Amino acid sequence: MNTFTEIFDVAVDDLDDLNHVNNIRYVEWIQDISKKHWEQVTDADIRKEMIWVVRNHNISYLKSAVLGDTVEVTTHIEASKGPLSIRAVEIKNHKTGELMVKSTTEWCLLDAKTFRPKRVPESVQELFK
């Protein structure tokens, strides 16, 4: 399975009024890691032909991250069918390994010129296995 991981420290700008990482920040991390994984695995020609849009996010918040925490964000593709891919993301406390957030996002592949849904090519699916 082709996974992609980033590790970083929680910053003051990540926090909400309760001094926990804001839910919006988690969504941004989920989208950012997904985009970075796509860009790492594919080449510029592929990225010129197709783009991804979010169809659905399902996020479970299990434990809050706070200032001083180091988080590990990991993603992989769970499945693809037609124009859809299901991408899993886990956010863990890097020091303890404790799972803080888990999500699945349904992404829809679009033709970059027409913005119409496009079946995920087998050649692209293979890059993420």
Secondary structure, DSSP 8 states (H G I E B T S, - for coil): ---EEEEEE--GGGB-TTSBB-HHHHHHHHHHHHHHHHHHHS-HHHHHHEEEEEEEEEEEE-S--BTT-EEEEEEEEEEEETTEEEEEEEEEETTT--EEEEEEEEEEEEETTT--B----HHHHHHT-
